[in-house]
Amino acid sequence: MTSTQKGAAAPGFFKGWFDFSNLRGDLLAGVTTGVVALPLALAFGEASGAGPIAGLWGAILLGFFAALLGGTPTLVSGPTGPMVVVFAGLFAALNGDPALVFAAVFLGGLLQILMGVFRLGEYIKLVPYPVVSGFMSGIGVIIIALQVSRLFGHEPEGSGTIPALSAIPGAVMDPVIPALALGLLSLAVVFVWPKPWGKFVPASLAALIIGTLASLVLKGAPLLGDIPTGIPSFILPSFTPDTFAVVLEAAVILALLGSIDSLLTSLVADNMTATRHKSNIELFGQGVGNAIAGLFGAIPGAGATMRTVINIRSGASTRLSGMVHSLVLLAIVLVLSPLAGQIPHAVLAGILVKVGYDIIDWAYLKRAHKGPRWDLVLMALVLVLTVFVDLITAVGVGVVLAALAYVKQIADIQVAALNSNAPADDPEERRLLDGANGKVALFDFAGGPLSFGAAADLGHHVREKAKDGMAAIILDFSRVPTLDLSAAMAVDTIASDAKAAGRKVYITGVNDKVAGTLAALDADKHIGADYRFKTRIEALRHAAGAVAGAPDKRNGESTGPASAGAWFQLKA
């Protein structure tokens, strides 16, 4: 390779990965987003149990590597409410053991990398909206529940939603007045801060500054205390046989939740920038960031919707903005972390209550009563399971129920469209059916894959339509691209019942894939080679002639049944 060729290759790579055409906009957006991320990172770190510094380093490490390696150029990553809720539960369950806790974070990152490598991003996006709405709203409720006691100057005893809710009455009855005042002040700022002012000072940052300054006057509220400075220590992941199940379960939850949270935010970025993200690359970048965060005692995270929106609105267009956001936070950690120790717990609690409020899907709740009732029930069920059981159970139950409901809906459509003696568009088909005097039944399967949802009713439906005196039935698969095991066995049952009743079974319109499935499962054993046709009109001609007692006149492939050789060619 010549020097010219070498010089030509590098710009091509960097043009595809690093785009410096919007350098000023990306720098400005990165600085703005870094400032916005500061109070949220501190608050999420505090809420997680690992401490504010763990939240800051989570935003730094995940934010940088996800931006560098991810598939959504304008995405800003860091600790998020859903991830913090799961991590906080894990932290409490493992008694804060760093080796075990961050082993789960590291393993969760590795799982995300594998999900990206094996191209599972497309499937994660298939989670139904009611399920997403339910668990996101549930997480919002959890965040609020966990912060109410802190607003009153108390720490909830134990972990989880139920202990947090149980602690609220006691906290309300015995408030720490300075903490309550600061918490209410923080709440007021984040809820009423004018939007025009937010262009210059974000509401969360304003609440952090105003609340901390007010604490200089209202003394007595619990403070964050000393926050370590410098580079975090390396933590070698480890676990024991007794803790492996807990670590693995937490890792799976973190990986799935982080992936869903990130890809949903990527869709938001796509809508705002008129671009299209790369799901699998994004999962890879998120996984690398979370894995590295786990090695340095930082809390995990995902694509952060609010920070991403602010990033885009501030002029970002490339991955440089997310990287700059992390570098800004790094500078703050190395220089200003002693000042962060003076921030009151109640101030961060007020900020997090607003975060929880924003996570709740109010847009859907306001119009849920106008939509399908089943979707509302599913959303409410997932919400309740998220709050009072756990996230993986909620999502698992929600996805299964949504899938079953969808399959049932499609099955009902397919069975309803399976008509006996269905009106034919072709006049000759209509004439042949009428001339058979009710002795031939044509069953036209609805378009789309034929699956287990409809299989249970197919045999019953055909049996009802195939009345006494009927000599032949025709199964038309022209509009069926594929079928599964259950549907294939239903076809076998239909053919077997027809043979037992002395009827001929014709099959037509079978493509290669359907033919191969039937043959592999031996579901076509009751259908003779002479009763397999390429087109419906051929099958009707043969069946009508047979029931009328006419001889089987074959004049080539265009009018008679397909030969055995032709059928086997279809199966191949």
NULO-205531 format. One record per residue: x, y, z of N, C-alpha, C, O in turn. Coordinates in steps of 0.2 Angstrom, whole numbers, plus 5000, padded with zeros to 4 digits. Atoms other than C-alpha are relative to their C-alpha. Example, Ala and Ser with C-alpha at 12.3 -4.5 7.8 and 13.67 -1.06 7.14 Angstrom:
residues 2
500449945000506249785039500450065000500950055003;499649944999506849955036499650055003499950115004;
end
This chain:
residues 572
500449945000500050005000500450065000500950075004;499649945001500750174995499850055006499350045009;500249954995500750325007499450044998499050065003;500649965002499350404997499449965002498949985004;500650044998498250255000499950005007499449995010;500150004993498650255018499750065002499250065007;500349944998498250435019499250004998498950045002;500750005002496550405010499649965005499049975005;500450054996496050265022499750035006499250025008;500249984993496050355038499550055000499050055004;500649955000494950505033499449974999498949995002;500650035001493650385027499849975006499149975008;500250034994493650295044499750055005499250055007;500249944995493550455054499450034998499050065002;500649975002492250525043499449965002498849995003;500550044999491150375046499850005008499349985010;500050014993491450375065500050065004499550085008;499949944997491950545070499950064995500350064990;500249945004491150695062500150065003499850085008;499849934997491950865066499650064997499850114998;500449945003490750965055499650045004499550105003;500449974995489751015070500450015006500150015012;499650004994491151035082499850055005499750035011;500249954995490651195090499349985004499249995010;500650024998488851135092500049945005499749945010;500050064995489350965100500450025006500250005011;499749984994490551055112499550035005499550025011;500549964996489251175118499549955003499349965009;500550054998487951035119500349955006499949945011;499750044995489150925129500150035006500050005012;499949974994489551055141499350015004499350005010;500649994997487751095144499749945003499449945009;500250064997487250915146500449985006500149955011;499650024994488650885158499850045006499850015012;500249964995488051025169499349975003499249975009;500750034999486250955168500149935004499749925008;500050074998486850775172500350005007500249955011;499750004993487850835188499549985006499649935009;500550014995486350845200499749935000499649905005;500350075001485550685193500549955002500349905005;499550054999487150585194500150005008500149945011;499950004993487350635212499449975004499549935008;500650024997485550605216499949924999499749895004;500050075001485550435208500549965004500349905006;499550034996487150385216499849995008499949945011;500250014993486450425233499449965001499449925006;500650054999484850335230500249934999499849885002;499850065002485750185224500349965006500349905007;499650034994486650155241500750004999501149995004;499350015001488350155233500350075001501050075002;499849934999488550345236500050044994500050024989;500049955005488550505226500649994995500550004989;499450005004490350475219499949944995500149944989;500150065004489750305212499550024994499650004988;500549985005488350395202500450054995500350044989;499649965005489650525195500449964996500449974990;499550045005490850395189499649954996499849944990;500550045005489350295182499950044994499950024988;500149965005488950445172500650014995500650024989;499449995003490750475167500249944995500349954989;499750065003491250295162499549984995499749974989;500550025005489650245154499850054995499850034989;500149955005489350405146500550014995500350024989;499449995004491050415138500049944995500049954989;499950065004491150235131499449984996499449964990;500650015004489350225126499950044994499750034989;500049955005489550385116500549984995500449984989;499550015004491150325109499949944995500049944989;500150075004490550145103499349994998499249944995;500750015001488650165103499850014993500250044988;500349995006487550165088499550064999499150064994;500449945000486550325092500450065001500650085007;499549954999487650475089499950065005500350085009;500249944995486650605100499849975007499650015011;500350034994486250485114500550025006501150015005;499649994993486850535132499849955005499249945006;500150064995487050385144500250025007500750065008;499849994994487150385162499549965005499149935002;500550034995486250325178499350024999499250084997;500749995002484350315175499649975006499849935010;500450024995482950295187499849925000499949895005;500250075000482450115181500749965002500649915006;499450044998484250055183500250015007500549965010;499849994993484550135200499549965004499849945009;500550044995482950055207500349925000500349905006;499850064999483649885202500749995003500749945007;499350014997485449915207499950015008500249985012;500149994993484849985224499749935004499949925009;500250074997483849815227500649955001500649925005;499450045000485449725222500550015006500749975009;499549984995486549825234499749985007500249965011;500350024993485349795249500049925000500249905006;500150084999485149605245500749975001500849925004;499450025000487049585244500450045006501050035006;499749964994487349695260500650054998501150065002;499549955002488349815250500749984998501250014998;499450035001489749695246500350024993500050004988;499849975007490749785232500249954995500049954989;499850055005491449625224499449974997499449954991;500650045002489749545223499650054996499350034990;500549955003488749705218500350024993499950014988;499749975007489949765204500149944996500249954990;500050065005490149585198499449994996499449984990;500650005004488349595193500050054995499750044990;500049945005488549765185500549984994500349994988;499650025006490049695175499749944996499849954990;500350055004489149535170499450024996499350004991;500549975004487649635165500350044994499950034988;499749975005488749735154500249954994500249964988;499850065005489449575146499449974996499549964990;500650035003487749515143499750054994499550034989;500249955005487349675134500450004993500250004988;499650015006488849655123499849944996499849944990;500250065004488349475118499350024997499249994991;500749985003486549545115500150044993499850034988;499849965006487349665102500349964995500249964989;499650045004488549535095499549954996499649944990;500550055003487049415092499450034997498950004996;500549965004485949555085499349995003498849974999;500750004997484549545098499750075001499150075004;500349945000484249725097499350014997498950045000;500650005003482849705085499449975004498849995003;500550034996481949595097499850035006499250035008;500249964994482049705112499550054999499150075003;500549955002481149835103499349984999498850024998;500750025001479649725101499649995006499049975006;500449994994479149745119499450044999499550104997;500649965001477349805118499950065004500250065010;500049934997476949985123499749995007499950025012;500350014993475749935138500549985005500550005011;499550034996477149835145500550055002500750065008;499549954999478449975143499750065004500050085009;500449954996477150105150499949985007500050025012;500250024993476749995165500750005004500650025010;499450014995478549955171500350075000500650085006;499749935000479150135167499650045006499950075010;500449974995477650205177500149975007500250015012;499950044994477950075191500750025003500850045009;499349974998479850135192499950075003500250095008;500149934997479250315194499750005007499950045011;500350004994478150265208500549985005500550005011;499550034996479550165216500550065002500750075008;499549954998480750315215499750055005500050075009;500449954995479450435223500049975007500150005012;500150034993479150305237500650005004500650015010;499450014996480950285241500350075002500750075007;499749944999481250475242499550045005499850095008;500449964995479750535253500350005007500350065010;499750004994480550485269500650055001500750085005;499449965000482150575264499850075000500150125002;500249935000481150735261499850025007499950085008;500149994993480650725279500649995005500550005011;499450004996482450705285500249935003500649925007;499950074997482350515288500249954994500149964988;499850055005483150365279499549945001499449925007;500450064999481950215276500349945002500949935000;499650074998482350055285499849954995499349944993;500150065005482649905274500150034993500250094992;500049985007482549905255499449984997499049945000;500650025003481149895243499550055001499550095005;500649965000479549975240499650005006499450055009;500450014994478549905254500350035007500050075010;499749964994479849955268500050074999499950115004;500049935001479950125260499350035002499250085005;500749984999478050145260499850005008499550045010;500150014993477950075278500350065004500150085010;499649954996479250205284499750074999499850125003;500349945001478250355277499650035006499750095008;500449974995476950375291500550035006500350085009;499649984995478350385304500450064999500550105003;499649945002479350505294499650065000499850125002;500549955000477850615292499850035007499850095008;500249984994477450615310500650035004500550065009;499449984996479250655316500550034995501050014994;499649975005479950775302500650045003500650065009;499549954998481650855303499950064996500050074990;500349935003481051035300500550034995500350044989;499549975005482651095291500049964993500049994988;500050045006482650945279499450014996499450014990;500649995003480850965276499950064996499750064990;500149935003480951145272500550004993500350024988;499650005006482451115260499749954994499849974989;500350055005481550965252499450034996499450034990;500549975004480051065248500250064996499950074991;499749945004481051215242500349974993500249994988;499750035006481951095230499449974995499549984989;500650025004480251015224499750064997499550064991;500349945003479551195221500450024994500150044989;499649975005481051245211500049954993499949984988;500050055006481051085199499350004997499349994991;500750015003479151095197499850074997499450074992;500249945002478951285194500550044996500450104994;499449975003480651335187499750024992499649984989;500249985007480151445171500449964994501049964995;499750035005480551355155500550044996501050024994;499549965003481451505147500650015004501150015001;499450004996482651505162500349944999501049945000;499750075001482951325159500550004994500949954994;499550005005483851365143500750025002501250015000;499349984997485251445154500249965006500849955007;499950044994485051355170499549955001498949975002;500550055000484151185170499750005007500050025012;500450004994482851165184500349965005500449985011;499750044995483751025193500750035002500850025008;499449974998485351115193499950065005500250085010;500249944996484451275200499849975007499950015012;500250034993483651165214500649985004500649995010;499450024997485351095218500450065003500650065009;499749944997486151265220499650045005499950065010;500549964996484651355228500049965007500049995012;500050044994484451215240500649995005500550005011;499450014996486251195245500250075003500450075009;499949934997486351385248499650015006499850045011;500549994995484851385258500249965007500049985012;499850044995485551245269500550045005500650025010;499649964996486851375275499750045005499950065011;500449964995485451465284499649955004499649955010;500450054997484351315288500449945002500449894998;499650064998485551205297499749955004499149965007;500350064997485251035304499749944995499649894998;500250055005484750945288500649954999501249974998;499450055002485850785284500350024994499950034989;499749985006487150815272500349944997500449895000;499750055003488050705259500749985004500849925004;499450024996489650715269500650004995500650024989;499450005004491450685262499949954994499649904994;500050045006491550625244500749994998501150044997;499350015002493150545238500150034993499750044989;499749975006494150625225500549954996500749904999;499650045003495250555212499749944996499149944995;500250055004495250405201499749945004500149925009;500350064996494150255208500549945000500849934995;499650065000494950095213499749954996499149944995;500350055004494849945202499749945005500049935010;500350054996493649815209500049934996499649934991;500050065004493949635204499349965001499249945007;500650044998492249545202500149935002500549905000;500050064997491949395212499349985003498950025005;500650024997490549285219500149935002500649905000;500050074998490249125228499449964998499049994995;500650045002489148975224499350025003498850025000;500749984996487849045237499750064997499150074997;500349935002487749215229500050004992499850054990;500050005007487949165211499350014997499250054992;500750005002486049145208499850085000499550104996;500249934999485749325215500450044995500150094992;499649965004487149395205499850004993499750044989;500250015007486649315189499350034998499250064993;500649975001484849365191500050074999499750104995;500049935001485249545194500450024994500250074991;499749985006486449545179499550004994499550044990;500550005005485049485168499550055000499450084994;500549945000483849615174500350064998500050104994;499649945002485149755172500150004993500050054990;499950005007485549695155499450014996499450054991;500649995003483749685149499750075001499550104996;500349934999483149845157500550054997500250104994;499649955003484649945152500050004992500050054989;500150005007484449885134499350034998499350074993;500749975002482549925133500050075001499850114997;500049934998482850095142500450044995500250094992;499649975005484250135130499750014993499750064990;500350005007483350085114499450044999499350074994;500549965000481850175119500250074999499950114995;499749935001482850335121500350014993500350074990;499850005007483650295104499550024995499650064991;500649985004481950305096499850075001499650104996;500249934999481650475104500550044996500350094993;499549965004483350535097499950004992500050044989;500250015007482850465080499550054998499550084992;500549955002481250565080500250075000499950114996;499749934999482150725085500550024994500550084992;499549985005483550715072499949974993500349984989;500250035006482650625058500649954997500749954992;499550055002484050485058499749935003499249935005;500250064998483950305062500649965004501249965001;499450034996485050225076500149934998499749894994;499850075001485950055075499949965007500449975011;500250034993485149945089500649965002500849975008;499550054997486449815090500750035002501050015007;499449964998487949935090499950045006500350045010;500249964994487050035103500149955006500349975011;499950054995486949875114500749995002500949985007;499350014999488749845111500350055004500750045009;499749954996489250015117499850015007500250025011;500350004993488050015132500449955004500549965010;499750064996488749845137500850025002501050005008;499349984998490649905136500050055006500450055010;500049954995490150055146499849985007500249995012;500250034993489249965160500549955003500649955009;499550054998490549825160500650045004500950025009;499549964997491949955163499850045007500250045011;500349974994490850045176500049955006500249975011;500050054994490749885186500749985002500749975008;499350014998492649865186500250065005500750055008;499849944996492750035195499550025005499650085007;500549984995491350035207499550054998499350095003;500549955002490150145197499449974999499349914997;500650035001488350115196499850004992500050044989;500150015007487650055179499450054998499150095002;500449955003486550155168499749984993499849924991;500350015006485750175151499950064996500150124999;500249935003485250305138499550045004499050015005;500549964996484450445147499650054996499950094992;500549965004482950525139500150075001500250114996;500049934999482950695147500750034998500750084994;499449975002484850725145500149994992500550044989;500050005007484750665127499650054996499950084992;500449945003483350785123500450075001500450114996;499749944999484350925131500650014995500850064993;499450005004485950875121499850024993500250064990;500249995007485050875104499750075000499950114995;500249935000484151045108500550055001500550104999;499449964999485851115113500450004994500950044994;499650005007486451085095500549944999500949944994;499650065001487250905096499849974994499249974992;500150045005487350805081500449944999500349894995;499650065000488750675084500249985006500050005012;499850034993489450565097500550045004500650025010;499549964996490750695102499650045006499950055011;500449964995489350785112500049955006500149985012;500050044995489150635123500749995004500749985010;499350004997491050615126500250065004500550065009;499949944997491150795130499650015007499950035012;500450004994489750775143500449965006500449995011;499750044995490750645152500750035002500850035008;499449974998492350745152499950065004500350085009;500249944995491450895160499949975007500150005012;500150044993490850775174500749985003500849995009;499450024998492650715175500450065004500750055009;499749944997493350885178499750025006500050045011;500349984994492050925191500249955006500349975011;499850044995492450765200500750015003500850015009;499349994998494250795201500250075003500650075007;499849944997494150975206499550025005499650055010;500549974996492451015214499649955005499249975008;500450054996491950855223500050025008499550005011;500149984993492350925241499450055001499050045006;500649964999490951055238499449965000498949985003;500650055001489750915233499849975007499249965008;500250034993489850845251499550055004499350025009;500549954996488851005257499350004998498950035000;500650005003487350955247499549965005499749905007;500450044995485850905259499649944996499549944990;500350065003485050735256499350024997499050004992;500649985001483350815256499950044993499450034989;500049975006483750925241500149954994499749964989;500050055006484250775230499449965000499249944995;500750045000482650685236499550044996499150014993;500549965004481650835229500149994993499649994989;499850005007482550825213499849934997499549924992;500250065002482250635212499249995000499049954996;500850005000480350655216499850024993499349994990;500249985007480250755200500249954995499849954990;499850055004481250625191499549944999499249924994;500550054999480050495197499350024997499049984993;500649975003478550605192500050004992499549984989;500050005008479150625174500149934997499949934991;500050065003479450445172499349974999499249934994;500750025001477650405175499750024993499750084992;500349995007476750385158499350045001498850014999;500749965000475450525161499750014994499150014993;500449995006475150545143499649954998499049964995;500450055002474550375141499449995005498849985003;500550014995473550375158499450054999498950035000;500549965001472650525153499549984994498950004995;500550025005471850445138499949924999499749894995;500150085000471950255143499349984999499249934996;500750035000470050245145499750014994499249984993;500249995007469850295127500249944996499949934990;499750055004470850145121499849935002499349935006;500350074999470649955121500149995008500650005011;500050024993470249895139500549965002500849965007;499550054998471449755138500750035001501050015005;499349975000472949865135500050045007500650045010;500049974993472449965151500149955005500549975010;499950054995472249815161500749975000501049965006;499350035001473949745155500550055003500950045007;499649954997474749915159500050005008500550015011;500150004992474049915177500349945003500649955008;499750064997474549735180500750015000501049995005;499349995000476349775175500250055005500750045008;499949954995476349925185500049985007500549995011;500150034993475749835201500649955001500949955007;499550054999476949695198500750035001501150015005;499349964999478449815196500150035007500650025010;499949974994478049905212500049955006500449965010;500050044994477649765223500349935000500349895005;499650075001478549605216500750024998501150035002;499349985003480049645204499950014993499449994990;500049985007480449705187499949954995499549954991;500050065005480849545178499449965000499249944995;500650035000479249465184499550044996499150024992;500549965004478249615178500150004993499649994989;499950005007479049625161499949934997499549934992;500150075003479049435159499249984999499049964994;500750015001477149425163499750044995499350024991;500349955005476749575153500149984993499649984989;499850025007477649515137499649934998499349934993;500450065001476849335139499350014999499049994994;500749985001475149405141499850044994499350024990;500149965006475349525127500049964994499749964989;499950045006475949395115499449955000499249944994;500650045000474549275120499450044997499050014993;500649965002473249415117500150014993499650014989;499949985007474049455100499949934996499549944991;500150065003474049275095499349984999499049964994;500750025000472249245100499650054995499250034992;500349955005471749405090500149984993499649974989;499850035007472649335074499649944999499449934993;500350065001471949165077499250014999499049974994;500749985001470149235078499950024993499450004990;500049975006470449325062500149944995499749944990;499950055005471149175053499449945000499249924995;500650055000469749055059499450034997499049994993;500649975003468449175054500050014993499550004989;499949995007469149195037500049934996500049934990;500050075003469149005034499349984999498949955003;500750005002467548995024499949934996500349924992;500250065004466748835017499650034994499250074995;500349985006466248854999500050084999499550114997;499949935001466949024999499950034994500150004989;500149975007466449144985500650014997501150034999;499450005005467649134971500050064996499550084993;500049955005468249274961500049984993499750014989;500050035007468449164946499349974998499149935002;500750035002466749124937500149934999499649895001;500050075001467348954933500149975007499849915007;499950024993467848924951499349995003499049945006;500750004997466048974956499649954997499249925000;500450055004465248864942500249935002499749895003;499850074998466248714948499849985007499549935008;500350014993465748734966499349995000499049945003;500750015001463948754961499849944997499349904999;500150075003464048604950500149945004499849895002;499950064996464648494963499449985005499449935009;500650024996462948504972500149995008499949955011;499950004993463648534989500549945002500649935008;499650064999464848384988500750025001501149985003;499349984999466448484988500050075004499650115003;500049954996466948605001500750034999501250005000;499449975001468348734998500250045006499850085009;499849964995469248805013500650044999501250024997;499549955002470248965010500350035006500050065010;499749984994471548995024500250084999500450104994;499949935000471749175029500750024999501249975000;499349985001473349265024500450015006500150035011;499549994994474849265036500249935002499949885000;499850064997475749135045499449965004499049995007;500550044996474648985052500449975006500849935005;499650014994475148965070499649965005499049945004;500450044995474648875086499450035002499050005005;500649974998473449005090499349984997498849975000;500650025004472248955076499949925000499449904998;500050075001472748765076499449965004499149925001;500550044996471548715090499350004997498949964998;500650005003470048775080499949984993499449984991;500150025007470448725063499749944999499249944994;500450065001469948545064499350005002498949974998;500750004998468348585073499650044995499150024993;500349965005467948715060499849974994499349974991;500050045006468248605046499449945001499049934996;500550054999467248465054499350025000498949994998;500749975000465748575057499750014993499250004991;500249985006465748635039499949944995499549944990;500050065004466048465031499449955002499549915006;500650044998464248395032499949934997500349914992;500150075003463548225028499950004992499550054990;500150005008463548185009500650044997500650034991;499449965003465148295006500549954998500749915003;499550055002466348194996500750025000501249984999;499349975000467848304995500150075003499650115003;499849934997468748455004500650024997501149984995;499549975003469948564997500350055005500050105007;499749954995471248655008500550044996501050024993;499649955004471948815000500550035004500350075008;499449964996473648875007500350054996500950074997;499749955005473949004993500250065004500750095002;499949944996473949145006500449985007500450035011;499650014993474949055020500749994998501049944995;499250005001476849095019500349945004500849925002;499750054996477248975033499549975006499050015007;500450034995476548865047500449975005501049955004;499650034994477148795064499849935001499449904997;500250074999477048625071499349995002499049944999;500750014998475348645079499650004994499149964993;500449995006474648705063500049944995499649914992;499950065004475448555053499649945003499349904999;500350054997474748435065499250015000498949964999;500749995002473048515063499849984993499349954992;500150025006473148485045500049924999499649894996;499950075000473648305048499349975003499049925001;500650024997472048285059499450014996499049974995;500549995005470948365046500049954995499549924993;500050055005471548245033499849935002499549894999;500150064997471448095045499249995001499049944999;500750004999469648135049499649994994499149964993;500350015007469148155031500149934997499649914994;499950065003469947995026499549955004499349905001;500550054996468947905040499350014998498949964999;500749995002467347985034499949984993499449994990;500050025007467747925016500050064995499850054990;499949945005468148095009500750014997501249985000;499349995003469548144998500250075002499850125003;499749944998470648285003500550024995501049994993;499649965005471448404991500450055003500150095008;499649944997472848524995500350044994500550014989;499849955005473348674984500350065002500250085008;499749944998474348824984500650005005500850055008;499550014995475748754995500750024997500950004992;499349985002477448844994500549955003500349915006;499550054998479048764997500149995008500249945010;499950004993479148815015499549965004499649925008;500650044997477448745020500149934998499949895002;499950065002477748595010500549965003500449905005;499550034996479348555018499849995007500049935010;500250014993478648575036499549945000499549905004;500550065000477148455031500449944999500249895003;499650075002478348325024500449985006500549925007;499550024995479648335038499649975006499949935010;500450034994478248305051499549944998499149925002;500550055003477348175040499350025001498949975002;500749974999475848285042499649994993499050004993;500450005007475348255023499949924998499849914992;500050075002475348065024499349974998499349924994;500750025002473448055022499850044993499250034991;500249965006473448165006500549974994501149984994;499650035006473948064990500350054996500150114995;499749955005475048134977499650024995499750084992;500549975005473648144965499550055002499150074998;500449954997472748264976500350065003500150105007;499649944999474048394977500150044994500450024989;500149965006473848534965500450075001500550095007;499749945000474748694961499550065001499750115004;500549955000473248804959499349985002499149925002;500750024998471448804966499649984995499249934996;500450025006470648794949500149934998499649894996;499850075002471548634945499749955005499449905004;500350044995470948564962499349994999499049945000;500850005001469148614959499849964994499349924995;500250045006469148534942500049935001499649895000;500050074999469748374948499549975005499249925004;500550024994468648364964499350004997498949954998;500750005003467048414954499949954995499449924995;500050065004467448284941499949945003499649895001;500050064996467748154954499349995003499049935003;500650014997466148184963499449994995498949964997;500550015005465148184947500149944996499749924992;499950065003465848024942500350004994500449954990;499650005006466848084928500749975000501049985006;499450035000468448004923500550055001500450115000;499549954999470048084928500450014994500949974992;499749995006470648164912500550055001500450115003;499449965000472348234912500350024994500449984989;499849975007472948344898500650055002500750104999;499449964998474548414906500050035007499550035010;499949974994475148504921499550065001499450085007;500449944999474048654917499349995002499050035005;500750024998472348564920500049955005499549945008;500050054995472748414930500450015006500750065007;499750004994473448374947500850004999501049974994;499250005000475348404950500249935000499949895004;499750065000476348254947500449995007500550045010;499650014993477248164962500750034999500950065004;499449975000478848224955500050085001500450115004;500149934999478248404954499950025008500150075010;500149994993477648394972500649995004500750035008;499450014997479248324978500550064999500950085003;499649945002480148474969499750065005500250105007;500249944996479048594979500249995007500450035011;499750014993479548504996500750025000500950045006;499349994999481348524992500150075000500750105000;
end
